[in-house]
Amino acid sequence: MEKIFVLDTNVLLHDPMALSAFKEHRVVVPMTVLEELDHIKDRRDKDVSREARIAINAIDKILANANPRQIQEGVEIPSSREGEQLGLLAVFPDQLINHDTGAAYLDGSQQQANDNRIINVALHLQVKNPQAYVCLVTKDINMRLKAKGSGLENVEDYRKDRVLDDIQYMAKGYEHVEGRFWDRVDAVETLREGSQTIHVLSRELLPKVHVNQFIYDDAGFVGLVRSVDEQKVEMLDLCREQLMNQHMWGLKPRNMEQAMAFFMISRPNIDMTVLTGPAGSGKTLIALAYGLHAILEEKRYDKLIVARSTPPIAEDIGFLPGTEEEKMAPWLAAFDDNLEVLHGSDESPFSSIEYVKDKANIQFKSLNFMRGRSFNNAYIVIDESQGLTQFQLKSIITRVGSNSKIVVLGNLAQIDNKYISPLTSGLTYLVEKSKHFAHAGIMHVNGIERSRLAAFAEENL
């Protein structure tokens, strides 16, 4: 059966290279989508406008040498992989649709005119190609509902960027074994490397384990997976009591997940740590405490850079008064709150906080202005990353230079971007793609330690 996929604008903004994601099938881009991309490419929001330009250039690269008839019928999409055959790309002139054919088209004069025109293209192709599978692909849930309600039989979300089918299977960075772990082990080889104890186990015992993953049981055993291959797993034996008694900048872990996060974030061979978890679990506090410890006590880095994406209502921070740091202050108040927690018992908390900000060279940055830069000898904290796409996170992580560490924080229950879900978040993508990287650590910090009210709200409201 011939398959025809009609793409909405938000699909190309979400993945500018989506044209090559539909294998050998026909891809149709309505003229309205090109008009929307042309409007968006000049927006002040640098990330969205950049992705619009990439999408326009990708379309132009395919259609540049085609004549008008070929563009409407379909031009072969070139593949970057040898032996891979892709389908055709066509532009549909939706302004020429005849609404007098008797088909149930949506009114193009409503406030949602552009969405309706794109839906009309799919409806028109469904009528003209009754034997084909015609499908509208859009990230907009309401548009999918409207399309189905208008009689379009096939409507889908864009799924290529999904690395999981269910968010509950996302890597947490640890595995809890009920009972006693060693009761399950038939054979083990134990080695000594200086003061460290290494256990070598069969991979069959832990088939889904990944590097830098913790294994702990109810009997007091805690191990950290040091390396994995097809036959064996090497595990570093850790002391639970020592983990729970770690101290960083006056901070001590309150539960096992925090203790494992403490250990992971402070390992010198880990270049990137991803901390996920609910609000109030201590992610920001742990990241900030280690940053101050590493800069002021260990002299490991020269500066602490704190960044987050500004909300859509504040895409352009230029209207706010002051320097970039002062403009970002309203969106990064959480770090000031955590500095107050770390220095609240000081004789003069305000003076201590200002002293630490100056000595640790703490800089507040907007992610919208980080592209193109390179950060060396820096400890970088990216906050509220759950609302970023995989391309935005990639562009940030590629900014990390030599002798730097990046900590990515996020809570998948607090996504504000209307086109991103927990399954398509760049944070989920980052966790799943980096869990096998030897210099990356992942930890889901569970347990609400902010207050009993915060714990109640997270679990029941």
Secondary structure in CASP SS format (residue, H / E / C, confidence):
PFRMAT SS
TARGET T0000
AUTHOR 0000-0000-0000
METHOD secondary structure of the structure
MODEL  1
M C 1.00
E C 1.00
K E 1.00
I E 1.00
F E 1.00
V E 1.00
L E 1.00
D C 1.00
T H 1.00
N H 1.00
V H 1.00
L H 1.00
L H 1.00
H H 1.00
D C 1.00
P C 1.00
M C 1.00
A H 1.00
L H 1.00
S H 1.00
A H 1.00
F C 1.00
K C 1.00
E C 1.00
H C 1.00
R E 1.00
V E 1.00
V E 1.00
V E 1.00
P E 1.00
M H 1.00
T H 1.00
V H 1.00
L H 1.00
E H 1.00
E H 1.00
L H 1.00
D H 1.00
H H 1.00
I H 1.00
K C 1.00
D C 1.00
R C 1.00
R C 1.00
D C 1.00
K H 1.00
D H 1.00
V H 1.00
S H 1.00
R H 1.00
E H 1.00
A H 1.00
R H 1.00
I H 1.00
A H 1.00
I H 1.00
N H 1.00
A H 1.00
I H 1.00
D H 1.00
K H 1.00
I H 1.00
L H 1.00
A C 1.00
N C 1.00
A C 1.00
N C 1.00
P H 1.00
R H 1.00
Q H 1.00
I H 1.00
Q H 1.00
E H 1.00
G C 1.00
V E 1.00
E E 1.00
I C 1.00
P C 1.00
S C 1.00
S C 1.00
R C 1.00
E C 1.00
G C 1.00
E C 1.00
Q C 1.00
L C 1.00
G C 1.00
L E 1.00
L E 1.00
A E 1.00
V E 1.00
F E 1.00
P C 1.00
D H 1.00
Q H 1.00
L H 1.00
I C 1.00
N C 1.00
H C 1.00
D C 1.00
T C 1.00
G C 1.00
A C 1.00
A C 1.00
Y C 1.00
L C 1.00
D C 1.00
G C 1.00
S C 1.00
Q C 1.00
Q C 1.00
Q C 1.00
A H 1.00
N H 1.00
D H 1.00
N H 1.00
R H 1.00
I H 1.00
I H 1.00
N H 1.00
V H 1.00
A H 1.00
L H 1.00
H H 1.00
L H 1.00
Q H 1.00
V H 1.00
K H 1.00
N C 1.00
P C 1.00
Q C 1.00
A C 1.00
Y E 1.00
V E 1.00
C E 1.00
L E 1.00
V E 1.00
T C 1.00
K C 1.00
D C 1.00
I H 1.00
N H 1.00
M H 1.00
R H 1.00
L H 1.00
K H 1.00
A H 1.00
K H 1.00
G H 1.00
S C 1.00
G C 1.00
L C 1.00
E C 1.00
N E 1.00
V E 1.00
E E 1.00
D C 1.00
Y C 1.00
R C 1.00
K C 1.00
D C 1.00
R C 1.00
V C 1.00
L C 1.00
D C 1.00
D C 1.00
I H 1.00
Q H 1.00
Y H 1.00
M C 1.00
A C 1.00
K C 1.00
G C 1.00
Y E 1.00
E E 1.00
H E 1.00
V E 1.00
E C 1.00
G C 1.00
R C 1.00
F H 1.00
W H 1.00
D H 1.00
R H 1.00
V C 1.00
D C 1.00
A C 1.00
V C 1.00
E E 1.00
T E 1.00
L E 1.00
R E 1.00
E E 1.00
G C 1.00
S C 1.00
Q E 1.00
T E 1.00
I E 1.00
H E 1.00
V E 1.00
L E 1.00
S E 1.00
R H 1.00
E H 1.00
L H 1.00
L C 1.00
P C 1.00
K C 1.00
V C 1.00
H C 1.00
V C 1.00
N C 1.00
Q C 1.00
F E 1.00
I E 1.00
Y E 1.00
D E 1.00
D C 1.00
A C 1.00
G C 1.00
F E 1.00
V E 1.00
G E 1.00
L E 1.00
V E 1.00
R E 1.00
S E 1.00
V E 1.00
D C 1.00
E C 1.00
Q C 1.00
K E 1.00
V E 1.00
E E 1.00
M E 1.00
L E 1.00
D E 1.00
L E 1.00
C E 1.00
R H 1.00
E H 1.00
Q H 1.00
L H 1.00
M H 1.00
N C 1.00
Q C 1.00
H C 1.00
M E 1.00
W C 1.00
G C 1.00
L E 1.00
K C 1.00
P C 1.00
R C 1.00
N C 1.00
M H 1.00
E H 1.00
Q H 1.00
A H 1.00
M H 1.00
A H 1.00
F H 1.00
F H 1.00
M H 1.00
I H 1.00
S C 1.00
R C 1.00
P C 1.00
N C 1.00
I C 1.00
D C 1.00
M E 1.00
T E 1.00
V E 1.00
L E 1.00
T E 1.00
G C 1.00
P C 1.00
A C 1.00
G C 1.00
S C 1.00
G C 1.00
K H 1.00
T H 1.00
L H 1.00
I H 1.00
A H 1.00
L H 1.00
A H 1.00
Y H 1.00
G H 1.00
L H 1.00
H H 1.00
A H 1.00
I H 1.00
L H 1.00
E H 1.00
E C 1.00
K C 1.00
R C 1.00
Y C 1.00
D C 1.00
K E 1.00
L E 1.00
I E 1.00
V E 1.00
A E 1.00
R E 1.00
S C 1.00
T C 1.00
P C 1.00
P H 1.00
I H 1.00
A H 1.00
E C 1.00
D C 1.00
I H 1.00
G H 1.00
F H 1.00
L C 1.00
P C 1.00
G C 1.00
T C 1.00
E H 1.00
E H 1.00
E H 1.00
K H 1.00
M H 1.00
A H 1.00
P H 1.00
W H 1.00
L H 1.00
A H 1.00
A H 1.00
F H 1.00
D H 1.00
D H 1.00
N H 1.00
L H 1.00
E H 1.00
V H 1.00
L H 1.00
H H 1.00
G C 1.00
S C 1.00
D C 1.00
E C 1.00
S C 1.00
P H 1.00
F H 1.00
S H 1.00
S H 1.00
I H 1.00
E H 1.00
Y H 1.00
V H 1.00
K H 1.00
D H 1.00
K H 1.00
A C 1.00
N C 1.00
I E 1.00
Q E 1.00
F E 1.00
K E 1.00
S E 1.00
L H 1.00
N H 1.00
F H 1.00
M C 1.00
R C 1.00
G C 1.00
R C 1.00
S C 1.00
F E 1.00
N C 1.00
N C 1.00
A E 1.00
Y E 1.00
I E 1.00
V E 1.00
I E 1.00
D E 1.00
E C 1.00
S H 1.00
Q H 1.00
G H 1.00
L C 1.00
T C 1.00
Q H 1.00
F H 1.00
Q H 1.00
L H 1.00
K H 1.00
S H 1.00
I H 1.00
I H 1.00
T C 1.00
R C 1.00
V E 1.00
G C 1.00
S C 1.00
N C 1.00
S C 1.00
K E 1.00
I E 1.00
V E 1.00
V E 1.00
L E 1.00
G E 1.00
N C 1.00
L C 1.00
A C 1.00
Q C 1.00
I C 1.00
D C 1.00
N C 1.00
K C 1.00
Y C 1.00
I C 1.00
S C 1.00
P C 1.00
L C 1.00
T C 1.00
S C 1.00
G H 1.00
L H 1.00
T H 1.00
Y H 1.00
L H 1.00
V H 1.00
E H 1.00
K H 1.00
S H 1.00
K C 1.00
H C 1.00
F C 1.00
A C 1.00
H C 1.00
A E 1.00
G E 1.00
I E 1.00
M E 1.00
H E 1.00
V C 1.00
N C 1.00
G C 1.00
I C 1.00
E C 1.00
R C 1.00
S C 1.00
R H 1.00
L H 1.00
A H 1.00
A H 1.00
F H 1.00
A H 1.00
E H 1.00
E H 1.00
N H 1.00
L C 1.00
END
